[in-house]
Amino acid sequence: MHNQTLAQLSAGLAAGDYSSVELTRHFLSRIEQLDPAYNSFITVTAEAALTSAIAADEQRARGEVHPLCGVPIAHKDIFCTDGVRTSCGSKMLDNFVPPYDATVVANFAAAGAVVLGKTNMDEFAMGSSNETSWYGPVKNPWNTGLVPGGSSGGSAAAVAARLVPAATATDTGGSIRQPAALCGITGLKPTYGRVSRWGMIAFASSLDQGGPLARSAEDAALMLNVMASFDPKDSTCVDREVPDYTAGLNDSIAGLRIGIPKEYFDPGLNSGTEGAVRDALAQFEAMGATLHDISLPHSALSVPAYYVIAPAEASANLSRFDGVRYGYRCADPVDLRDLYMRTRAEGFGDEVKRRILVGAYCLSAGYYDAYYKKAQQVRRLIKQDFVEAFKSVDLVMGPTCPNPAFAFGSKGDNPVAMYLEDIYTIATNLAGLPGMSVPCGTVDGLPVGLQMIGNYFDEARMLNVGHRFQQVTDWHNRTPEGINP
Ligand code: GLN
């Protein structure tokens, strides 16, 4: 059962091949047996999952249900879950049990999906390797000596190891697409405003966006159908009709104009990764698409602009963790100042503290114009590059990451080397555009991701193009060794 896609599981449930209870038990036992090796879950909600599976089976027996009714999923531990600890990968929130569901979580509950648990992640979603989680690193199922990517590494590893058919994730600078690429699965970061951020713990509010990690484009479409909704509780959520993302999956892609940015094939790109991406582009050409060389001239500025804007927003968002309202509180504070200082010193990890310091510095009166304002101006130029590009092409394509999965500790003492892992993904968030990663080959047996960047609200086209690619390739069906006992 665990090798079936979400689409197949949904059909299997509808045909009565198995019940949701059987399916749920099967995945829960895989998590119990295999996850000690991957550490992809922070919390497993076995009892609640079985209760909702029973309810899903009853609902199905009564008649028409949502396609995801009874299908197991998992949520990144950044989405608030009513009555279930939501840690955001941090000691600061280790004891935090939200009294409400995030809108994304509520949407899945309304569809009748069964939640197996909460997945591991970099602390407050800051990282590209999952090494910053307070709950320990997640291991890449393709090679447990390597990172799964981050920050949604738990969701990505769980899907890659077939511990859950699909999971939710978030992407502020690449955290859906990069772990998807490194774990050989499909991930989609929607247009900013497509998915509600309400109840999704904030890292950098103008960049954060929730989206699915799944086995295939078709499964990502099924997930996005549930995740995307207009939500008046999130003032940046866009009131725009949610199409059925599965409707156009099989449309022809003949005539599709694909832009290839020269800046995404720079000397920093691994040659094996480049080869796999170029083969995929040739495949699209064979399917009737046309390739066009383009330029996104401000690409090199995206990492520096991001590492001003994201920390600036983080420093403001994370000021709420003060030992008073929720989460960790230091022992025996002598006064209010001591409470604030020791709570934050003890509750946050090093990377989070680094971001808060950088952000507070960039926003300080003396440096605001030089750093924050300048970064916002650069952000506009980056966005403008894409607006220009989309005048002559339908999609932009290139690698998701410069390298395949790397070893634990290999970038430990060099934050800038880690930040450069997101060189191809960050511009998308700065521009608010949708981005998707699909498996397109391997380097030394490790998965490589092809990135597609679409125009605003063009998710349906991206899913269509991804699906057509997956009908003629089998990279997305490859499975890491040892996960199929
Ligand atoms: N790796 C990037 C960072 O550390 C992006 C993280 C994300 O998308 N949440 O900020």
Residues whose N, C-alpha, C, O or C-beta is under 5 A from the ligand:
A	BS01	LIG	A125 M126 G127 S128 G150 S151 T170 D171 T172 G173 G174 S175 D422
